Structure formats: C-alpha cells, structure tokens
Amino acid sequence: MSEALQDPSMHRFVEMETQRQRFQQLIHNLTDKCWDICMGNPGQKLDSRTENCMVNCVERFIDTTNYVVNRLDPSSQSGSTTSSSDLSE
C-alpha cells in the first residue's frame, strides 16, 4: 500500500479526488445556503422574487467558483481560461 502512495501519479490522483470531494461538499453547502436564503414558504410555484433570488445566488456561485478555479489552477494561467461571460450564453 505504501508503494502506491509513493507513486507520483497515484499521489496526484488522490489529491485530485480529494479536491473533487471538497468541491462537491462546497456545492452542497452553497445549495443549502441559496435554498435557505431564497425560499420562504415553498408552494406549488416559485414567485418572481424567489426565482430572481435563486438565479442571483447561483450566478454569484458560478462567478465565485470560476474565480477560485482560475486562481488555483496553474494551467488556467497559460491562457486557457473560460470567462463567466462564456458560461452565461
């Protein structure tokens, strides 16, 4: 088992899976926050205020996520970035 952890490719794989798990947990937490912030009393249909709140919350999440990923990902600094305007189309 210790040989596998010393393998650089296996170590990188474990790091990436750990990051993926952390990111999924972040998405879950932010989804809960958007729900708690925006949803008053759920009904059969979303009112426009609730819908706008959810849209704004999700858009801010996407903007923030793109910013963090672009700041942390060394390959994104080489010019292969996706701007938030590309995602909104």
PDB file with one MODEL, atoms N, CA, C and O in Angstrom:
MODEL        1
ATOM      1  N   MET A   1       0.818  -1.198   0.000  1.00  0.00           N
ATOM      2  CA  MET A   1       0.000   0.000   0.000  1.00  0.00           C
ATOM      3  C   MET A   1       0.862   1.262   0.000  1.00  0.00           C
ATOM      4  O   MET A   1       0.544   2.236  -0.682  1.00  0.00           O
ATOM      5  N   SER A   2       1.958   1.241   0.770  1.00  0.00           N
ATOM      6  CA  SER A   2       2.811   2.417   0.839  1.00  0.00           C
ATOM      7  C   SER A   2       3.500   2.689  -0.494  1.00  0.00           C
ATOM      8  O   SER A   2       3.805   3.839  -0.808  1.00  0.00           O
ATOM      9  N   GLU A   3       3.750   1.629  -1.290  1.00  0.00           N
ATOM     10  CA  GLU A   3       4.347   1.826  -2.610  1.00  0.00           C
ATOM     11  C   GLU A   3       3.408   2.608  -3.516  1.00  0.00           C
ATOM     12  O   GLU A   3       3.853   3.466  -4.279  1.00  0.00           O
ATOM     13  N   ALA A   4       2.114   2.321  -3.439  1.00  0.00           N
ATOM     14  CA  ALA A   4       1.132   3.017  -4.269  1.00  0.00           C
ATOM     15  C   ALA A   4       1.067   4.490  -3.913  1.00  0.00           C
ATOM     16  O   ALA A   4       0.925   5.333  -4.799  1.00  0.00           O
ATOM     17  N   LEU A   5       1.167   4.812  -2.639  1.00  0.00           N
ATOM     18  CA  LEU A   5       1.114   6.211  -2.222  1.00  0.00           C
ATOM     19  C   LEU A   5       2.394   6.963  -2.586  1.00  0.00           C
ATOM     20  O   LEU A   5       2.378   8.190  -2.691  1.00  0.00           O
ATOM     21  N   GLN A   6       3.481   6.256  -2.776  1.00  0.00           N
ATOM     22  CA  GLN A   6       4.725   6.903  -3.174  1.00  0.00           C
ATOM     23  C   GLN A   6       4.776   7.160  -4.673  1.00  0.00           C
ATOM     24  O   GLN A   6       5.580   7.972  -5.131  1.00  0.00           O
ATOM     25  N   ASP A   7       3.934   6.483  -5.441  1.00  0.00           N
ATOM     26  CA  ASP A   7       3.862   6.694  -6.883  1.00  0.00           C
ATOM     27  C   ASP A   7       3.309   8.095  -7.143  1.00  0.00           C
ATOM     28  O   ASP A   7       2.205   8.406  -6.696  1.00  0.00           O
ATOM     29  N   PRO A   8       4.059   8.958  -7.864  1.00  0.00           N
ATOM     30  CA  PRO A   8       3.598  10.329  -8.091  1.00  0.00           C
ATOM     31  C   PRO A   8       2.247  10.417  -8.795  1.00  0.00           C
ATOM     32  O   PRO A   8       1.442  11.289  -8.466  1.00  0.00           O
ATOM     33  N   SER A   9       1.986   9.542  -9.746  1.00  0.00           N
ATOM     34  CA  SER A   9       0.694   9.602 -10.438  1.00  0.00           C
ATOM     35  C   SER A   9      -0.447   9.204  -9.505  1.00  0.00           C
ATOM     36  O   SER A   9      -1.534   9.776  -9.582  1.00  0.00           O
ATOM     37  N   MET A  10      -0.214   8.245  -8.640  1.00  0.00           N
ATOM     38  CA  MET A  10      -1.243   7.837  -7.674  1.00  0.00           C
ATOM     39  C   MET A  10      -1.453   8.951  -6.651  1.00  0.00           C
ATOM     40  O   MET A  10      -2.584   9.239  -6.261  1.00  0.00           O
ATOM     41  N   HIS A  11      -0.374   9.567  -6.228  1.00  0.00           N
ATOM     42  CA  HIS A  11      -0.480  10.670  -5.275  1.00  0.00           C
ATOM     43  C   HIS A  11      -1.296  11.822  -5.878  1.00  0.00           C
ATOM     44  O   HIS A  11      -2.149  12.403  -5.207  1.00  0.00           O
ATOM     45  N   ARG A  12      -1.029  12.139  -7.128  1.00  0.00           N
ATOM     46  CA  ARG A  12      -1.767  13.199  -7.824  1.00  0.00           C
ATOM     47  C   ARG A  12      -3.247  12.825  -7.954  1.00  0.00           C
ATOM     48  O   ARG A  12      -4.122  13.671  -7.770  1.00  0.00           O
ATOM     49  N   PHE A  13      -3.522  11.557  -8.272  1.00  0.00           N
ATOM     50  CA  PHE A  13      -4.896  11.083  -8.378  1.00  0.00           C
ATOM     51  C   PHE A  13      -5.632  11.259  -7.049  1.00  0.00           C
ATOM     52  O   PHE A  13      -6.768  11.733  -7.022  1.00  0.00           O
ATOM     53  N   VAL A  14      -4.987  10.877  -5.956  1.00  0.00           N
ATOM     54  CA  VAL A  14      -5.601  11.009  -4.624  1.00  0.00           C
ATOM     55  C   VAL A  14      -5.856  12.482  -4.309  1.00  0.00           C
ATOM     56  O   VAL A  14      -6.907  12.826  -3.767  1.00  0.00           O
ATOM     57  N   GLU A  15      -4.906  13.349  -4.642  1.00  0.00           N
ATOM     58  CA  GLU A  15      -5.090  14.783  -4.419  1.00  0.00           C
ATOM     59  C   GLU A  15      -6.271  15.325  -5.205  1.00  0.00           C
ATOM     60  O   GLU A  15      -7.075  16.098  -4.683  1.00  0.00           O
ATOM     61  N   MET A  16      -6.373  14.915  -6.475  1.00  0.00           N
ATOM     62  CA  MET A  16      -7.464  15.405  -7.317  1.00  0.00           C
ATOM     63  C   MET A  16      -8.821  14.896  -6.820  1.00  0.00           C
ATOM     64  O   MET A  16      -9.803  15.639  -6.835  1.00  0.00           O
ATOM     65  N   GLU A  17      -8.880  13.665  -6.389  1.00  0.00           N
ATOM     66  CA  GLU A  17     -10.138  13.117  -5.865  1.00  0.00           C
ATOM     67  C   GLU A  17     -10.525  13.812  -4.559  1.00  0.00           C
ATOM     68  O   GLU A  17     -11.705  14.046  -4.297  1.00  0.00           O
ATOM     69  N   THR A  18      -9.535  14.133  -3.755  1.00  0.00           N
ATOM     70  CA  THR A  18      -9.803  14.866  -2.516  1.00  0.00           C
ATOM     71  C   THR A  18     -10.348  16.253  -2.829  1.00  0.00           C
ATOM     72  O   THR A  18     -11.297  16.709  -2.192  1.00  0.00           O
ATOM     73  N   GLN A  19      -9.747  16.928  -3.815  1.00  0.00           N
ATOM     74  CA  GLN A  19     -10.239  18.238  -4.228  1.00  0.00           C
ATOM     75  C   GLN A  19     -11.652  18.140  -4.789  1.00  0.00           C
ATOM     76  O   GLN A  19     -12.493  18.993  -4.506  1.00  0.00           O
ATOM     77  N   ARG A  20     -11.915  17.107  -5.578  1.00  0.00           N
ATOM     78  CA  ARG A  20     -13.246  16.917  -6.156  1.00  0.00           C
ATOM     79  C   ARG A  20     -14.285  16.733  -5.042  1.00  0.00           C
ATOM     80  O   ARG A  20     -15.381  17.289  -5.109  1.00  0.00           O
ATOM     81  N   GLN A  21     -13.931  15.955  -4.026  1.00  0.00           N
ATOM     82  CA  GLN A  21     -14.844  15.729  -2.905  1.00  0.00           C
ATOM     83  C   GLN A  21     -15.095  17.026  -2.142  1.00  0.00           C
ATOM     84  O   GLN A  21     -16.229  17.298  -1.746  1.00  0.00           O
ATOM     85  N   ARG A  22     -14.066  17.818  -1.935  1.00  0.00           N
ATOM     86  CA  ARG A  22     -14.225  19.105  -1.255  1.00  0.00           C
ATOM     87  C   ARG A  22     -15.114  20.046  -2.064  1.00  0.00           C
ATOM     88  O   ARG A  22     -15.955  20.752  -1.508  1.00  0.00           O
ATOM     89  N   PHE A  23     -14.919  20.048  -3.378  1.00  0.00           N
ATOM     90  CA  PHE A  23     -15.721  20.892  -4.245  1.00  0.00           C
ATOM     91  C   PHE A  23     -17.185  20.465  -4.214  1.00  0.00           C
ATOM     92  O   PHE A  23     -18.075  21.313  -4.161  1.00  0.00           O
ATOM     93  N   GLN A  24     -17.440  19.167  -4.247  1.00  0.00           N
ATOM     94  CA  GLN A  24     -18.811  18.675  -4.167  1.00  0.00           C
ATOM     95  C   GLN A  24     -19.452  19.062  -2.832  1.00  0.00           C
ATOM     96  O   GLN A  24     -20.636  19.397  -2.786  1.00  0.00           O
ATOM     97  N   GLN A  25     -18.690  19.016  -1.770  1.00  0.00           N
ATOM     98  CA  GLN A  25     -19.212  19.432  -0.467  1.00  0.00           C
ATOM     99  C   GLN A  25     -19.521  20.926  -0.470  1.00  0.00           C
ATOM    100  O   GLN A  25     -20.523  21.357   0.102  1.00  0.00           O
ATOM    101  N   LEU A  26     -18.662  21.716  -1.115  1.00  0.00           N
ATOM    102  CA  LEU A  26     -18.900  23.152  -1.235  1.00  0.00           C
ATOM    103  C   LEU A  26     -20.194  23.423  -1.999  1.00  0.00           C
ATOM    104  O   LEU A  26     -20.997  24.263  -1.593  1.00  0.00           O
ATOM    105  N   ILE A  27     -20.389  22.709  -3.106  1.00  0.00           N
ATOM    106  CA  ILE A  27     -21.614  22.873  -3.883  1.00  0.00           C
ATOM    107  C   ILE A  27     -22.833  22.542  -3.021  1.00  0.00           C
ATOM    108  O   ILE A  27     -23.828  23.267  -3.036  1.00  0.00           O
ATOM    109  N   HIS A  28     -22.747  21.462  -2.284  1.00  0.00           N
ATOM    110  CA  HIS A  28     -23.857  21.069  -1.417  1.00  0.00           C
ATOM    111  C   HIS A  28     -24.151  22.152  -0.382  1.00  0.00           C
ATOM    112  O   HIS A  28     -25.307  22.516  -0.168  1.00  0.00           O
ATOM    113  N   ASN A  29     -23.112  22.660   0.253  1.00  0.00           N
ATOM    114  CA  ASN A  29     -23.300  23.698   1.277  1.00  0.00           C
ATOM    115  C   ASN A  29     -23.884  24.980   0.680  1.00  0.00           C
ATOM    116  O   ASN A  29     -24.779  25.589   1.267  1.00  0.00           O
ATOM    117  N   LEU A  30     -23.378  25.390  -0.487  1.00  0.00           N
ATOM    118  CA  LEU A  30     -23.887  26.610  -1.103  1.00  0.00           C
ATOM    119  C   LEU A  30     -25.309  26.434  -1.618  1.00  0.00           C
ATOM    120  O   LEU A  30     -26.098  27.378  -1.584  1.00  0.00           O
ATOM    121  N   THR A  31     -25.642  25.252  -2.090  1.00  0.00           N
ATOM    122  CA  THR A  31     -27.014  24.978  -2.497  1.00  0.00           C
ATOM    123  C   THR A  31     -27.945  25.118  -1.305  1.00  0.00           C
ATOM    124  O   THR A  31     -29.017  25.715  -1.409  1.00  0.00           O
ATOM    125  N   ASP A  32     -27.530  24.567  -0.177  1.00  0.00           N
ATOM    126  CA  ASP A  32     -28.325  24.716   1.045  1.00  0.00           C
ATOM    127  C   ASP A  32     -28.483  26.182   1.423  1.00  0.00           C
ATOM    128  O   ASP A  32     -29.571  26.611   1.808  1.00  0.00           O
ATOM    129  N   LYS A  33     -27.403  26.952   1.316  1.00  0.00           N
ATOM    130  CA  LYS A  33     -27.476  28.373   1.669  1.00  0.00           C
ATOM    131  C   LYS A  33     -28.410  29.127   0.745  1.00  0.00           C
ATOM    132  O   LYS A  33     -29.232  29.917   1.207  1.00  0.00           O
ATOM    133  N   CYS A  34     -28.295  28.891  -0.576  1.00  0.00           N
ATOM    134  CA  CYS A  34     -29.193  29.563  -1.518  1.00  0.00           C
ATOM    135  C   CYS A  34     -30.641  29.196  -1.212  1.00  0.00           C
ATOM    136  O   CYS A  34     -31.518  30.060  -1.245  1.00  0.00           O
ATOM    137  N   TRP A  35     -30.894  27.952  -0.921  1.00  0.00           N
ATOM    138  CA  TRP A  35     -32.253  27.498  -0.597  1.00  0.00           C
ATOM    139  C   TRP A  35     -32.753  28.213   0.658  1.00  0.00           C
ATOM    140  O   TRP A  35     -33.865  28.740   0.681  1.00  0.00           O
ATOM    141  N   ASP A  36     -31.917  28.223   1.701  1.00  0.00           N
ATOM    142  CA  ASP A  36     -32.332  28.854   2.962  1.00  0.00           C
ATOM    143  C   ASP A  36     -32.551  30.355   2.802  1.00  0.00           C
ATOM    144  O   ASP A  36     -33.476  30.917   3.388  1.00  0.00           O
ATOM    145  N   ILE A  37     -31.701  31.002   2.009  1.00  0.00           N
ATOM    146  CA  ILE A  37     -31.819  32.445   1.818  1.00  0.00           C
ATOM    147  C   ILE A  37     -33.049  32.792   0.997  1.00  0.00           C
ATOM    148  O   ILE A  37     -33.761  33.747   1.312  1.00  0.00           O
ATOM    149  N   CYS A  38     -33.300  32.029  -0.044  1.00  0.00           N
ATOM    150  CA  CYS A  38     -34.310  32.418  -1.034  1.00  0.00           C
ATOM    151  C   CYS A  38     -35.695  31.829  -0.808  1.00  0.00           C
ATOM    152  O   CYS A  38     -36.694  32.447  -1.173  1.00  0.00           O
ATOM    153  N   MET A  39     -35.767  30.674  -0.228  1.00  0.00           N
ATOM    154  CA  MET A  39     -37.062  30.002  -0.103  1.00  0.00           C
ATOM    155  C   MET A  39     -37.727  30.361   1.215  1.00  0.00           C
ATOM    156  O   MET A  39     -37.218  30.046   2.291  1.00  0.00           O
ATOM    157  N   GLY A  40     -38.869  31.021   1.115  1.00  0.00           N
ATOM    158  CA  GLY A  40     -39.656  31.307   2.314  1.00  0.00           C
ATOM    159  C   GLY A  40     -40.538  30.118   2.620  1.00  0.00           C
ATOM    160  O   GLY A  40     -40.130  29.190   3.318  1.00  0.00           O
ATOM    161  N   ASN A  41     -41.724  30.151   2.103  1.00  0.00           N
ATOM    162  CA  ASN A  41     -42.658  29.045   2.238  1.00  0.00           C
ATOM    163  C   ASN A  41     -42.869  28.437   0.859  1.00  0.00           C
ATOM    164  O   ASN A  41     -43.567  29.011   0.023  1.00  0.00           O
ATOM    165  N   PRO A  42     -42.259  27.262   0.618  1.00  0.00           N
ATOM    166  CA  PRO A  42     -42.395  26.658  -0.710  1.00  0.00           C
ATOM    167  C   PRO A  42     -43.863  26.379  -1.039  1.00  0.00           C
ATOM    168  O   PRO A  42     -44.632  25.912  -0.198  1.00  0.00           O
ATOM    169  N   GLY A  43     -44.219  26.672  -2.262  1.00  0.00           N
ATOM    170  CA  GLY A  43     -45.559  26.400  -2.738  1.00  0.00           C
ATOM    171  C   GLY A  43     -45.487  25.570  -3.997  1.00  0.00           C
ATOM    172  O   GLY A  43     -44.468  24.943  -4.286  1.00  0.00           O
ATOM    173  N   GLN A  44     -46.579  25.568  -4.746  1.00  0.00           N
ATOM    174  CA  GLN A  44     -46.610  24.794  -5.979  1.00  0.00           C
ATOM    175  C   GLN A  44     -45.817  25.473  -7.087  1.00  0.00           C
ATOM    176  O   GLN A  44     -45.423  24.824  -8.055  1.00  0.00           O
ATOM    177  N   LYS A  45     -45.584  26.764  -6.954  1.00  0.00           N
ATOM    178  CA  LYS A  45     -44.919  27.529  -7.994  1.00  0.00           C
ATOM    179  C   LYS A  45     -44.013  28.573  -7.344  1.00  0.00           C
ATOM    180  O   LYS A  45     -44.334  29.107  -6.282  1.00  0.00           O
ATOM    181  N   LEU A  46     -42.867  28.863  -7.995  1.00  0.00           N
ATOM    182  CA  LEU A  46     -41.973  29.898  -7.480  1.00  0.00           C
ATOM    183  C   LEU A  46     -42.506  31.271  -7.854  1.00  0.00           C
ATOM    184  O   LEU A  46     -42.908  31.497  -8.996  1.00  0.00           O
ATOM    185  N   ASP A  47     -42.510  32.181  -6.899  1.00  0.00           N
ATOM    186  CA  ASP A  47     -42.858  33.553  -7.262  1.00  0.00           C
ATOM    187  C   ASP A  47     -41.628  34.217  -7.872  1.00  0.00           C
ATOM    188  O   ASP A  47     -40.521  33.687  -7.773  1.00  0.00           O
ATOM    189  N   SER A  48     -41.818  35.373  -8.500  1.00  0.00           N
ATOM    190  CA  SER A  48     -40.716  36.013  -9.232  1.00  0.00           C
ATOM    191  C   SER A  48     -39.586  36.436  -8.294  1.00  0.00           C
ATOM    192  O   SER A  48     -38.416  36.381  -8.672  1.00  0.00           O
ATOM    193  N   ARG A  49     -39.919  36.848  -7.100  1.00  0.00           N
ATOM    194  CA  ARG A  49     -38.883  37.264  -6.135  1.00  0.00           C
ATOM    195  C   ARG A  49     -37.991  36.084  -5.768  1.00  0.00           C
ATOM    196  O   ARG A  49     -36.767  36.211  -5.739  1.00  0.00           O
ATOM    197  N   THR A  50     -38.596  34.953  -5.493  1.00  0.00           N
ATOM    198  CA  THR A  50     -37.831  33.753  -5.140  1.00  0.00           C
ATOM    199  C   THR A  50     -37.008  33.278  -6.320  1.00  0.00           C
ATOM    200  O   THR A  50     -35.849  32.895  -6.160  1.00  0.00           O
ATOM    201  N   GLU A  51     -37.599  33.302  -7.498  1.00  0.00           N
ATOM    202  CA  GLU A  51     -36.881  32.871  -8.693  1.00  0.00           C
ATOM    203  C   GLU A  51     -35.675  33.770  -8.947  1.00  0.00           C
ATOM    204  O   GLU A  51     -34.588  33.272  -9.241  1.00  0.00           O
ATOM    205  N   ASN A  52     -35.848  35.076  -8.838  1.00  0.00           N
ATOM    206  CA  ASN A  52     -34.726  36.010  -9.028  1.00  0.00           C
ATOM    207  C   ASN A  52     -33.643  35.792  -7.989  1.00  0.00           C
ATOM    208  O   ASN A  52     -32.454  35.851  -8.303  1.00  0.00           O
ATOM    209  N   CYS A  53     -34.045  35.544  -6.764  1.00  0.00           N
ATOM    210  CA  CYS A  53     -33.083  35.295  -5.691  1.00  0.00           C
ATOM    211  C   CYS A  53     -32.252  34.049  -5.996  1.00  0.00           C
ATOM    212  O   CYS A  53     -31.029  34.067  -5.855  1.00  0.00           O
ATOM    213  N   MET A  54     -32.910  32.977  -6.413  1.00  0.00           N
ATOM    214  CA  MET A  54     -32.196  31.735  -6.733  1.00  0.00           C
ATOM    215  C   MET A  54     -31.246  31.948  -7.910  1.00  0.00           C
ATOM    216  O   MET A  54     -30.104  31.488  -7.876  1.00  0.00           O
ATOM    217  N   VAL A  55     -31.710  32.643  -8.952  1.00  0.00           N
ATOM    218  CA  VAL A  55     -30.867  32.910 -10.123  1.00  0.00           C
ATOM    219  C   VAL A  55     -29.642  33.718  -9.713  1.00  0.00           C
ATOM    220  O   VAL A  55     -28.525  33.389 -10.110  1.00  0.00           O
ATOM    221  N   ASN A  56     -29.836  34.767  -8.927  1.00  0.00           N
ATOM    222  CA  ASN A  56     -28.708  35.593  -8.483  1.00  0.00           C
ATOM    223  C   ASN A  56     -27.741  34.802  -7.612  1.00  0.00           C
ATOM    224  O   ASN A  56     -26.525  34.942  -7.740  1.00  0.00           O
ATOM    225  N   CYS A  57     -28.274  33.985  -6.740  1.00  0.00           N
ATOM    226  CA  CYS A  57     -27.436  33.185  -5.857  1.00  0.00           C
ATOM    227  C   CYS A  57     -26.583  32.217  -6.678  1.00  0.00           C
ATOM    228  O   CYS A  57     -25.382  32.094  -6.438  1.00  0.00           O
ATOM    229  N   VAL A  58     -27.192  31.534  -7.636  1.00  0.00           N
ATOM    230  CA  VAL A  58     -26.467  30.590  -8.483  1.00  0.00           C
ATOM    231  C   VAL A  58     -25.428  31.320  -9.332  1.00  0.00           C
ATOM    232  O   VAL A  58     -24.300  30.846  -9.469  1.00  0.00           O
ATOM    233  N   GLU A  59     -25.794  32.457  -9.896  1.00  0.00           N
ATOM    234  CA  GLU A  59     -24.838  33.215 -10.710  1.00  0.00           C
ATOM    235  C   GLU A  59     -23.647  33.668  -9.888  1.00  0.00           C
ATOM    236  O   GLU A  59     -22.514  33.609 -10.366  1.00  0.00           O
ATOM    237  N   ARG A  60     -23.875  34.119  -8.662  1.00  0.00           N
ATOM    238  CA  ARG A  60     -22.754  34.521  -7.816  1.00  0.00           C
ATOM    239  C   ARG A  60     -21.884  33.319  -7.483  1.00  0.00           C
ATOM    240  O   ARG A  60     -20.660  33.434  -7.410  1.00  0.00           O
ATOM    241  N   PHE A  61     -22.514  32.166  -7.282  1.00  0.00           N
ATOM    242  CA  PHE A  61     -21.763  30.959  -7.016  1.00  0.00           C
ATOM    243  C   PHE A  61     -20.882  30.607  -8.216  1.00  0.00           C
ATOM    244  O   PHE A  61     -19.707  30.283  -8.046  1.00  0.00           O
ATOM    245  N   ILE A  62     -21.439  30.668  -9.420  1.00  0.00           N
ATOM    246  CA  ILE A  62     -20.668  30.362 -10.629  1.00  0.00           C
ATOM    247  C   ILE A  62     -19.510  31.349 -10.784  1.00  0.00           C
ATOM    248  O   ILE A  62     -18.381  30.948 -11.067  1.00  0.00           O
ATOM    249  N   ASP A  63     -19.795  32.635 -10.598  1.00  0.00           N
ATOM    250  CA  ASP A  63     -18.735  33.646 -10.698  1.00  0.00           C
ATOM    251  C   ASP A  63     -17.615  33.370  -9.702  1.00  0.00           C
ATOM    252  O   ASP A  63     -16.435  33.425 -10.048  1.00  0.00           O
ATOM    253  N   THR A  64     -17.991  33.077  -8.477  1.00  0.00           N
ATOM    254  CA  THR A  64     -17.007  32.827  -7.421  1.00  0.00           C
ATOM    255  C   THR A  64     -16.213  31.562  -7.711  1.00  0.00           C
ATOM    256  O   THR A  64     -14.994  31.534  -7.542  1.00  0.00           O
ATOM    257  N   THR A  65     -16.900  30.528  -8.143  1.00  0.00           N
ATOM    258  CA  THR A  65     -16.231  29.271  -8.460  1.00  0.00           C
ATOM    259  C   THR A  65     -15.228  29.465  -9.589  1.00  0.00           C
ATOM    260  O   THR A  65     -14.097  28.987  -9.502  1.00  0.00           O
ATOM    261  N   ASN A  66     -15.634  30.162 -10.647  1.00  0.00           N
ATOM    262  CA  ASN A  66     -14.712  30.424 -11.757  1.00  0.00           C
ATOM    263  C   ASN A  66     -13.492  31.196 -11.285  1.00  0.00           C
ATOM    264  O   ASN A  66     -12.369  30.892 -11.687  1.00  0.00           O
ATOM    265  N   TYR A  67     -13.702  32.178 -10.447  1.00  0.00           N
ATOM    266  CA  TYR A  67     -12.591  32.973  -9.932  1.00  0.00           C
ATOM    267  C   TYR A  67     -11.621  32.090  -9.141  1.00  0.00           C
ATOM    268  O   TYR A  67     -10.410  32.145  -9.351  1.00  0.00           O
ATOM    269  N   VAL A  68     -12.162  31.281  -8.237  1.00  0.00           N
ATOM    270  CA  VAL A  68     -11.313  30.436  -7.400  1.00  0.00           C
ATOM    271  C   VAL A  68     -10.570  29.408  -8.252  1.00  0.00           C
ATOM    272  O   VAL A  68      -9.367  29.214  -8.084  1.00  0.00           O
ATOM    273  N   VAL A  69     -11.283  28.753  -9.162  1.00  0.00           N
ATOM    274  CA  VAL A  69     -10.644  27.747 -10.008  1.00  0.00           C
ATOM    275  C   VAL A  69      -9.543  28.375 -10.849  1.00  0.00           C
ATOM    276  O   VAL A  69      -8.455  27.812 -10.967  1.00  0.00           O
ATOM    277  N   ASN A  70      -9.816  29.530 -11.428  1.00  0.00           N
ATOM    278  CA  ASN A  70      -8.806  30.188 -12.261  1.00  0.00           C
ATOM    279  C   ASN A  70      -7.605  30.644 -11.447  1.00  0.00           C
ATOM    280  O   ASN A  70      -6.486  30.670 -11.961  1.00  0.00           O
ATOM    281  N   ARG A  71      -7.815  31.000 -10.204  1.00  0.00           N
ATOM    282  CA  ARG A  71      -6.696  31.412  -9.353  1.00  0.00           C
ATOM    283  C   ARG A  71      -5.875  30.221  -8.883  1.00  0.00           C
ATOM    284  O   ARG A  71      -4.663  30.344  -8.704  1.00  0.00           O
ATOM    285  N   LEU A  72      -6.515  29.061  -8.678  1.00  0.00           N
ATOM    286  CA  LEU A  72      -5.812  27.904  -8.133  1.00  0.00           C
ATOM    287  C   LEU A  72      -5.249  26.978  -9.197  1.00  0.00           C
ATOM    288  O   LEU A  72      -4.312  26.228  -8.922  1.00  0.00           O
ATOM    289  N   ASP A  73      -5.792  27.010 -10.397  1.00  0.00           N
ATOM    290  CA  ASP A  73      -5.381  26.086 -11.451  1.00  0.00           C
ATOM    291  C   ASP A  73      -4.208  26.666 -12.234  1.00  0.00           C
ATOM    292  O   ASP A  73      -4.376  27.646 -12.960  1.00  0.00           O
ATOM    293  N   PRO A  74      -3.026  26.077 -12.096  1.00  0.00           N
ATOM    294  CA  PRO A  74      -1.858  26.620 -12.792  1.00  0.00           C
ATOM    295  C   PRO A  74      -2.009  26.596 -14.316  1.00  0.00           C
ATOM    296  O   PRO A  74      -1.453  27.460 -14.994  1.00  0.00           O
ATOM    297  N   SER A  75      -2.745  25.634 -14.867  1.00  0.00           N
ATOM    298  CA  SER A  75      -2.897  25.576 -16.320  1.00  0.00           C
ATOM    299  C   SER A  75      -3.783  26.698 -16.838  1.00  0.00           C
ATOM    300  O   SER A  75      -3.699  27.054 -18.013  1.00  0.00           O
ATOM    301  N   SER A  76      -4.634  27.264 -15.981  1.00  0.00           N
ATOM    302  CA  SER A  76      -5.504  28.354 -16.421  1.00  0.00           C
ATOM    303  C   SER A  76      -4.713  29.641 -16.635  1.00  0.00           C
ATOM    304  O   SER A  76      -5.172  30.543 -17.335  1.00  0.00           O
ATOM    305  N   GLN A  77      -3.547  29.728 -16.045  1.00  0.00           N
ATOM    306  CA  GLN A  77      -2.731  30.921 -16.193  1.00  0.00           C
ATOM    307  C   GLN A  77      -1.991  30.937 -17.526  1.00  0.00           C
ATOM    308  O   GLN A  77      -1.353  31.928 -17.879  1.00  0.00           O
ATOM    309  N   SER A  78      -2.084  29.820 -18.269  1.00  0.00           N
ATOM    310  CA  SER A  78      -1.408  29.756 -19.561  1.00  0.00           C
ATOM    311  C   SER A  78      -2.283  30.272 -20.694  1.00  0.00           C
ATOM    312  O   SER A  78      -1.895  30.194 -21.859  1.00  0.00           O
ATOM    313  N   GLY A  79      -3.473  30.804 -20.363  1.00  0.00           N
ATOM    314  CA  GLY A  79      -4.326  31.397 -21.379  1.00  0.00           C
ATOM    315  C   GLY A  79      -5.524  30.567 -21.752  1.00  0.00           C
ATOM    316  O   GLY A  79      -6.283  30.967 -22.635  1.00  0.00           O
ATOM    317  N   SER A  80      -5.733  29.419 -21.116  1.00  0.00           N
ATOM    318  CA  SER A  80      -6.873  28.569 -21.455  1.00  0.00           C
ATOM    319  C   SER A  80      -7.969  28.704 -20.419  1.00  0.00           C
ATOM    320  O   SER A  80      -8.388  27.716 -19.815  1.00  0.00           O
ATOM    321  N   THR A  81      -8.438  29.934 -20.212  1.00  0.00           N
ATOM    322  CA  THR A  81      -9.477  30.176 -19.224  1.00  0.00           C
ATOM    323  C   THR A  81     -10.835  30.293 -19.886  1.00  0.00           C
ATOM    324  O   THR A  81     -10.944  30.613 -21.069  1.00  0.00           O
ATOM    325  N   THR A  82     -11.862  30.029 -19.106  1.00  0.00           N
ATOM    326  CA  THR A  82     -13.238  30.225 -19.557  1.00  0.00           C
ATOM    327  C   THR A  82     -13.800  31.376 -18.746  1.00  0.00           C
ATOM    328  O   THR A  82     -13.856  31.313 -17.518  1.00  0.00           O
ATOM    329  N   SER A  83     -14.211  32.409 -19.424  1.00  0.00           N
ATOM    330  CA  SER A  83     -14.745  33.558 -18.700  1.00  0.00           C
ATOM    331  C   SER A  83     -16.178  33.292 -18.299  1.00  0.00           C
ATOM    332  O   SER A  83     -16.844  32.445 -18.894  1.00  0.00           O
ATOM    333  N   SER A  84     -16.661  34.008 -17.292  1.00  0.00           N
ATOM    334  CA  SER A  84     -18.034  33.836 -16.861  1.00  0.00           C
ATOM    335  C   SER A  84     -19.009  34.264 -17.932  1.00  0.00           C
ATOM    336  O   SER A  84     -20.141  33.780 -17.953  1.00  0.00           O
ATOM    337  N   SER A  85     -18.605  35.166 -18.833  1.00  0.00           N
ATOM    338  CA  SER A  85     -19.499  35.577 -19.910  1.00  0.00           C
ATOM    339  C   SER A  85     -19.695  34.431 -20.896  1.00  0.00           C
ATOM    340  O   SER A  85     -20.743  34.347 -21.536  1.00  0.00           O
ATOM    341  N   ASP A  86     -18.704  33.546 -21.030  1.00  0.00           N
ATOM    342  CA  ASP A  86     -18.863  32.385 -21.897  1.00  0.00           C
ATOM    343  C   ASP A  86     -19.909  31.432 -21.343  1.00  0.00           C
ATOM    344  O   ASP A  86     -20.625  30.784 -22.106  1.00  0.00           O
ATOM    345  N   LEU A  87     -20.003  31.341 -20.017  1.00  0.00           N
ATOM    346  CA  LEU A  87     -20.938  30.419 -19.397  1.00  0.00           C
ATOM    347  C   LEU A  87     -22.361  30.937 -19.395  1.00  0.00           C
ATOM    348  O   LEU A  87     -23.303  30.150 -19.308  1.00  0.00           O
ATOM    349  N   SER A  88     -22.532  32.227 -19.489  1.00  0.00           N
ATOM    350  CA  SER A  88     -23.875  32.794 -19.388  1.00  0.00           C
ATOM    351  C   SER A  88     -24.622  32.780 -20.714  1.00  0.00           C
ATOM    352  O   SER A  88     -25.801  33.129 -20.758  1.00  0.00           O
ATOM    353  N   GLU A  89     -23.965  32.388 -21.783  1.00  0.00           N
ATOM    354  CA  GLU A  89     -24.621  32.384 -23.094  1.00  0.00           C
ATOM    355  C   GLU A  89     -25.471  31.164 -23.297  1.00  0.00           C
ATOM    356  O   GLU A  89     -26.089  31.011 -24.350  1.00  0.00           O
TER     357      GLU A  89
ENDMDL
END
